[in-house]
Amino acid sequence: MPGGSGTNAMRAVAAADPDGYTLIAATSSPSFVTPALRPVGYDTLTDFAPVLNYSGPYHGVLVKADSPYKSFEDLIEASKSGSALTYGTAGAMGGAHLAFASVANQSGGALQHVPFDGASAATAAVLGGHVDVALVPAYRDLVKDDQLRLLAVLDGTRDPEFPDAPALKDLGYNAEFPSIVGILAPAGTDPAILAKLEETFTEVASSDEFKSFMTKLSQPVRIMSGEDLKKTIAENFTAYQEIAKEMGQSN
């Protein structure tokens, strides 16, 4: 169900019968980013019952491979030298933009946001030298082909494929953009149904066949229990409310 950056589908599931047959694969944006910015017609914390999380792409802080910035610290130091550096994202007021704007405020550097129409356009812009930095997912092949350099990741943990690249939290910044792709059911779904769904989806997500499928899509498998997903959503719901208030964009 397209539209509204996922919020249309979230509303439909929130209003559905809690019988276990109507579910959503919810991402970060409609779960805790967009609700911090505008009314969405549902309450993520009370209208849904998390089943499990099975994926969520890492978002990298990327520069061209021949960039003078060898580390994230280099980038921040340069941003304090007098000329603003530009960073591109998939769009204004998205999760990556909000998280990195908070990082910019904490660093005291001059980092100017340039929104693009999607992550592919932001990636093309950094490859073409039109922006200094891009904050995008799906960077694995470009980094391995030495076209881009990964300085850090926005997530709370490091990307296992690139363990030398720190998470911004490792560098002392109180900001992150944790990506989720989690199965949610309507609130009020019978606990026995939720338990069966979690058991079944976990078995599938843990299988070699599913992992191979996700590798071909360049998507990680990141399994969290329903309880852990509930906690992750709640923590970041609060965090993004605070970031939106910092930027004067709160709902």
Backbone torsions as a table, in degrees:
resi	resn	phi	psi	omega
1	MET	NA	95.3	-175.9
2	PRO	-75.5	169.2	174.2
3	GLY	109.7	144.4	174.5
4	GLY	66.6	26.6	-178.7
5	SER	53.9	37.7	177.9
6	GLY	95.8	-11.2	-175.9
7	THR	-72.4	-29.9	177.6
8	ASN	-60.9	-45.8	179.7
9	ALA	-66.0	-38.8	179.0
10	MET	-61.7	-43.2	179.2
11	ARG	-62.6	-41.3	-178.5
12	ALA	-63.3	-42.0	-179.3
13	VAL	-71.6	-38.9	178.5
14	ALA	-59.1	-31.8	-177.4
15	ALA	-92.9	-4.0	-175.4
16	ALA	-76.6	160.6	174.6
17	ASP	-62.7	134.4	-178.6
18	PRO	-82.0	60.1	-175.4
19	ASP	-106.1	2.7	178.6
20	GLY	88.2	-1.3	-177.1
21	TYR	-102.9	-9.2	176.6
22	THR	-119.5	114.1	-175.8
23	LEU	-131.6	167.8	175.2
24	ILE	-136.0	141.6	168.7
25	ALA	-91.2	93.5	-171.2
26	ALA	-89.0	138.7	176.6
27	THR	-106.6	178.3	-175.7
28	SER	-61.7	-41.8	-172.5
29	SER	-57.3	-57.0	-179.0
30	PRO	-77.0	-13.1	-178.2
31	SER	-81.6	-44.9	-176.9
32	PHE	-143.4	-9.0	178.4
33	VAL	-86.5	-60.6	-178.4
34	THR	-59.1	-39.6	178.2
35	PRO	-61.6	-19.6	176.8
36	ALA	-78.4	-15.8	-172.7
37	LEU	-105.8	-31.3	-176.0
38	ARG	-157.7	160.3	175.8
39	PRO	-62.5	137.2	-177.2
40	VAL	-121.1	-8.0	176.7
41	GLY	86.4	12.6	174.8
42	TYR	-156.0	161.9	175.4
43	ASP	-113.6	110.5	-176.6
44	THR	-57.3	-32.9	-173.8
45	LEU	-80.5	-21.7	-175.9
46	THR	-120.9	-16.6	-174.2
47	ASP	-95.4	-0.2	-175.5
48	PHE	-136.1	155.1	174.6
49	ALA	-118.8	106.6	-179.2
50	PRO	-63.3	137.9	179.1
51	VAL	-101.5	-54.6	174.7
52	LEU	-172.7	165.4	170.8
53	ASN	-109.6	140.2	-178.9
54	TYR	-126.3	-10.6	179.1
55	SER	-158.4	-166.4	-179.3
56	GLY	144.3	108.0	-176.4
57	PRO	-69.1	143.7	171.7
58	TYR	-73.6	146.2	175.7
59	HIS	-108.6	120.8	-176.5
60	GLY	-95.8	152.7	169.2
61	VAL	-98.8	107.0	-166.4
62	LEU	-123.0	142.3	172.9
63	VAL	-128.1	166.5	176.0
64	LYS	-62.0	151.5	-177.1
65	ALA	-60.7	-28.2	-179.8
66	ASP	-96.6	13.9	178.9
67	SER	-64.8	148.2	175.9
68	PRO	-71.2	-11.0	-177.3
69	TYR	-89.0	110.2	-177.2
70	LYS	-91.5	-17.4	-178.2
71	SER	-147.0	168.2	178.0
72	PHE	-66.0	-34.9	177.7
73	GLU	-62.2	-38.5	176.1
74	ASP	-58.9	-43.6	-178.6
75	LEU	-61.6	-45.7	-178.5
76	ILE	-66.2	-41.9	178.5
77	GLU	-60.8	-41.2	178.6
78	ALA	-64.9	-35.7	-178.9
79	SER	-69.9	-14.5	177.9
80	LYS	-96.4	0.5	-172.9
81	SER	-85.9	-5.4	176.5
82	GLY	129.3	-30.6	179.9
83	SER	-111.3	134.2	-177.2
84	ALA	-69.8	137.4	172.7
85	LEU	-94.6	151.5	-177.6
86	THR	-107.3	141.4	175.1
87	TYR	-130.3	135.0	-178.4
88	GLY	-104.3	143.8	175.5
89	THR	-134.0	179.1	-178.7
90	ALA	-75.4	-2.5	177.9
91	GLY	160.5	156.8	-179.8
92	ALA	-67.7	138.7	176.4
93	MET	65.8	20.5	169.8
94	GLY	-80.4	174.6	-176.9
95	GLY	-61.0	-42.2	-179.5
96	ALA	-64.4	-40.6	178.6
97	HIS	-63.3	-48.4	-178.2
98	LEU	-62.4	-44.4	-178.8
99	ALA	-63.5	-44.5	-176.0
100	PHE	-74.7	-29.8	174.8
101	ALA	-62.6	-37.4	176.3
102	SER	-65.4	-41.1	176.7
103	VAL	-61.0	-43.7	179.4
104	ALA	-60.0	-42.1	178.5
105	ASN	-63.1	-41.1	-179.3
106	GLN	-69.5	-32.9	-175.8
107	SER	-78.3	-27.5	-175.8
108	GLY	80.2	8.0	179.2
109	GLY	-88.1	168.2	177.8
110	ALA	-99.2	101.6	-177.8
111	LEU	-126.5	114.7	-173.6
112	GLN	-101.2	127.2	-178.3
113	HIS	-80.4	137.5	174.0
114	VAL	-126.2	105.9	-178.9
115	PRO	-79.7	144.0	176.6
116	PHE	-124.2	167.9	178.9
117	ASP	-89.3	73.8	178.4
118	GLY	105.2	161.1	-176.9
119	ALA	-68.3	-33.1	-179.9
120	SER	-62.7	-40.7	179.0
121	ALA	-66.9	-38.6	177.7
122	ALA	-66.4	-38.1	177.4
123	THR	-64.7	-44.5	178.5
124	ALA	-61.6	-35.0	-178.6
125	ALA	-66.9	-42.0	179.3
126	VAL	-71.9	-35.3	177.0
127	LEU	-65.1	-34.0	-179.9
128	GLY	-85.9	-1.1	179.1
129	GLY	78.9	16.7	-178.4
130	HIS	-84.5	-23.3	170.9
131	VAL	-131.5	158.2	-178.9
132	ASP	-77.9	-33.4	-173.0
133	VAL	-139.8	149.0	171.0
134	ALA	-127.7	142.3	177.1
135	LEU	-113.6	96.3	-171.8
136	VAL	-143.2	158.0	170.2
137	PRO	-88.4	-170.9	174.1
138	ALA	53.1	49.5	-177.9
139	TYR	-106.2	-5.7	-170.1
140	ARG	-52.1	-55.2	-174.3
141	ASP	-65.8	-37.6	-179.3
142	LEU	-68.5	-32.8	176.6
143	VAL	-73.1	-43.8	-179.4
144	LYS	-67.7	-26.8	177.3
145	ASP	-87.7	7.5	178.4
146	ASP	60.3	35.1	172.5
147	GLN	-97.6	-29.8	177.9
148	LEU	-127.9	154.9	175.6
149	ARG	-114.9	129.0	179.5
150	LEU	-91.0	113.3	-178.4
151	LEU	-88.5	-33.1	-177.2
152	ALA	-170.1	171.9	172.4
153	VAL	-122.7	149.7	-178.2
154	LEU	-78.3	-18.4	-176.7
155	ASP	-68.7	167.0	179.3
156	GLY	-74.2	-15.0	178.1
157	THR	-128.3	159.9	179.7
158	ARG	-73.0	152.5	174.0
159	ASP	-72.5	119.3	-177.8
160	PRO	-57.6	-25.5	178.8
161	GLU	-75.0	-21.9	-178.6
162	PHE	-133.2	67.3	-172.2
163	PRO	-65.7	-16.7	179.8
164	ASP	-79.6	-16.0	179.0
165	ALA	-84.8	119.5	-175.6
166	PRO	-72.6	153.6	164.4
167	ALA	-77.6	149.8	-178.5
168	LEU	-60.7	-28.5	176.8
169	LYS	-66.2	-29.9	176.2
170	ASP	-63.3	-27.1	-177.1
171	LEU	-93.6	5.8	174.2
172	GLY	95.8	7.8	-179.1
173	TYR	-91.1	137.2	179.4
174	ASN	-93.9	66.8	178.9
175	ALA	-163.9	142.7	176.7
176	GLU	-159.9	163.2	174.8
177	PHE	-128.5	83.8	-179.3
178	PRO	-74.6	123.6	179.1
179	SER	-87.8	134.1	175.5
180	ILE	-124.4	151.1	161.3
181	VAL	-135.5	97.0	-171.8
182	GLY	-122.8	146.2	176.8
183	ILE	-84.0	124.6	177.0
184	LEU	-120.7	143.0	173.4
185	ALA	-112.2	164.3	175.3
186	PRO	-63.0	146.9	174.0
187	ALA	-58.3	146.0	-179.8
188	GLY	93.4	-2.0	176.3
189	THR	-64.9	137.5	-178.0
190	ASP	-55.5	131.6	179.4
191	PRO	-54.8	-33.1	178.7
192	ALA	-66.7	-37.3	176.8
193	ILE	-67.7	-43.9	178.6
194	LEU	-59.9	-42.1	-179.7
195	ALA	-63.8	-40.7	179.2
196	LYS	-67.0	-42.1	178.2
197	LEU	-62.6	-45.0	-179.5
198	GLU	-62.5	-43.0	179.2
199	GLU	-60.8	-44.5	-175.9
200	THR	-70.5	-47.2	-179.8
201	PHE	-65.2	-36.0	178.4
202	THR	-65.0	-40.7	177.9
203	GLU	-61.3	-44.0	179.3
204	VAL	-66.2	-47.5	-177.0
205	ALA	-65.8	-23.5	179.9
206	SER	-87.3	-7.1	-174.6
207	SER	-75.8	151.3	177.6
208	ASP	-62.5	-35.8	-179.3
209	GLU	-62.3	-44.9	-179.5
210	PHE	-67.8	-42.1	179.7
211	LYS	-61.3	-40.4	177.5
212	SER	-64.0	-42.1	178.2
213	PHE	-60.2	-44.7	-179.0
214	MET	-69.6	-34.0	176.9
215	THR	-61.5	-40.6	178.7
216	LYS	-63.8	-27.9	178.0
217	LEU	-89.5	1.2	-175.8
218	SER	58.6	36.4	179.1
219	GLN	-116.2	135.4	178.5
220	PRO	-76.8	155.9	169.4
221	VAL	-99.8	118.1	-176.7
222	ARG	-131.3	94.8	-173.8
223	ILE	-91.7	127.8	172.1
224	MET	-129.8	144.4	175.3
225	SER	-66.4	165.2	177.1
226	GLY	-58.8	-39.0	-179.7
227	GLU	-67.2	-41.6	178.7
228	ASP	-68.3	-36.8	176.6
229	LEU	-64.4	-41.3	177.6
230	LYS	-58.5	-43.5	179.5
231	LYS	-66.0	-42.5	179.8
232	THR	-62.1	-44.9	179.4
233	ILE	-63.1	-43.9	-178.2
234	ALA	-63.3	-44.2	-179.4
235	GLU	-62.2	-43.1	-176.4
236	ASN	-81.2	-24.5	171.7
237	PHE	-58.5	-46.6	178.5
238	THR	-66.9	-43.9	-177.7
239	ALA	-61.1	-42.3	-177.8
240	TYR	-76.3	-26.1	170.2
241	GLN	-60.7	-42.1	-179.0
242	GLU	-68.7	-41.8	178.9
243	ILE	-63.6	-42.8	179.8
244	ALA	-61.5	-38.1	177.8
245	LYS	-65.4	-39.8	177.8
246	GLU	-57.5	-37.1	-176.7
247	MET	-91.6	2.0	-179.3
248	GLY	70.0	27.6	-176.2
249	GLN	-120.0	14.7	-172.3
250	SER	-68.5	152.9	-179.8
251	ASN	-69.4	NA	NA
